[in-house]
């Protein structure tokens, strides 16, 4: 597969975007949002593919939106898809990023490098009171 093409990437939430604290929302995993933003800016479509449903799913989607990630679809292959027993629950995606992969979760820096063959985006440090003394 040529990773320079745009991809549909299904991403898990608990243990992948945030630390696993289900049913609460854990702390963001290092580089998760920076990497997802970069992948979106390169034209890749992101699908949130998670165990969460109902109110817990709404919380996860809002948490991601508050961190500037807006998914192409949530727990479906495309935004207009409606759940039915007549349709397979396996979604159409080129890649799945999940902490339950065989071999575990690589980390967002390594995932970004695997997909783009480049260095992951590093957020700028916020200037605080003590930055003046350095």
C-alpha positions, 0 to 999 in steps of 0.5 A, spaced: 500 500 500 502 506 498 501 511 504 502 517 500 495 516 498 489 518 502 487 513 507 481 511 511 483 510 518 479 507 523 481 509 530 480 507 537 478 511 543 480 508 550 487 506 550 489 509 543 487 517 543 486 517 551 489 513 556 484 507 558 479 510 564 473 507 561 467 509 563 471 516 564 475 519 559 482 519 560 488 523 559 490 524 552 496 520 550 502 523 548 502 526 540 495 523 539 491 529 537 497 532 534 498 526 529 491 526 528 490 533 526 496 532 521 493 526 518 487 530 517 491 536 514 494 531 509 487 529 507 486 522 510 479 520 513 479 519 520 473 514 523 472 513 530 471 506 531 470 505 539 466 500 544 463 506 546 455 508 545 450 513 547 452 518 552 459 515 553 460 516 545 457 523 545 462 525 550 468 522 547 466 525 540 465 532 544 472 531 547 475 530 540 472 536 537 474 540 543 481 538 541 480 540 534 479 533 531 472 532 527 471 525 525 469 523 518 464 518 521 463 515 528 462 507 529 460 507 521 463 506 514 460 513 512 456 519 515 450 517 512 450 509 514 444 507 519 445 501 523 441 495 521 442 487 522 442 487 514 449 491 514 455 488 516 458 491 522 465 491 520 467 498 517 470 499 511 477 502 513 484 502 510 488 501 517 485 500 524 489 504 530 488 500 536 491 499 543 489 492 542 493 490 536 497 484 536 504 487 539 500 492 542 500 500 541 506 503 538 505 510 540 503 516 536 510 518 534 512 511 531 505 511 527 506 517 524 513 515 522 510 509 519 505 512 515 509 518 513 516 516 513 517 523 517 518 526 524 512 526 528 509 533 529 512 536 536 507 541 539 510 548 541 512 549 549 507 554 552 511 560 555 510 560 562 512 564 568 519 560 569 521 561 561 524 567 563 529 565 567 532 560 562 
